[in-house]
C-alpha cells in the first residue's frame, strides 16, 4: 500500500475551499452582520478620569536621631493612607452614596442587587519623587459622557468632604499650639523688657555684684526662650501652610473623552469575522469529507481504484 494514499493533499483541500467560496463568503457575511449587530445593540459606556492627591497636614515633632535631642522637625502626613482611600472608593457603601447624590436610580438598583460593583475604579499611581505620596487614578464609567463627568466630580466632592473631616482636628490642634506659643512669646517678651531695665538699673556704681550677675543670667535665659519660641512659632506657621497642609484635590481637571470606551465595536467586528471564517472553513472541510465518505460507500470500486 502506498503511504501517500493515507495523506490528505493540501492542494485538494485548497481546491475544496476554492470550490466552496460562496459558502465561505456567506459565513463571513453572516459573521460581519452579527458583529455589527451585537456592537450596535450593546450599550455604550463612557469613562471619566481624574488624578487625585490625598490631602496632607503638617506635623511639628522632635527629631528621633541620636545626638539631636531637643531639635524640632516639620513634616507632613496624609489625612488618610492612599491605599485606604482607594479601598474606600471601591466600597459599595461609598458608591451607593454617590449614586444617591447624583439620583442615578439604575445605579442604585444595580448596587442593591449586587449586579454592579465596578463603576468606580481606583488604583495607586506611584510618585516619581521619594518624599511625595502616591497619586490615585480615579475612573468612573456611566452610560453617557455628561453622567460620567458629573459622577466623577461627585465622587471627588465626597472624598474631599471625608478627608476634611479627618484633617480638621489635626489642623485645630496645630492652631491651638500656635496660639499657645504666641501667648508664651508675648509673656516672655514682656519679661525680657523688664529684665533689660533691671539689668541697666543694677549697673550703677553702688549696685551689688550678685544682683548684676542674677539679672544677666535671667536676661540670657529669657532671650534664649524668646528665640526658641519664635522658631517654634515659625515651624507651626510653616506646618499650617501649603504644601505641608493642603486639602485633597485633583492634579488636573476631570477628563471625559467624547468617544465611549465600551463596547470595542471594531474588535468585536474583527473577532466575529474571524470566527465566522474559521467556522465556514470547518463546515466546508467536514462536509467535503462526509460527501467523499458517502461516495466511497456507494461506489466502492471507484475508491479501490
Order of alpha helices (4+ residues) and beta strands (2+ residues): alpha-alpha-beta-beta-beta-alpha-alpha-alpha-beta-beta-alpha-alpha-beta-beta-alpha-alpha
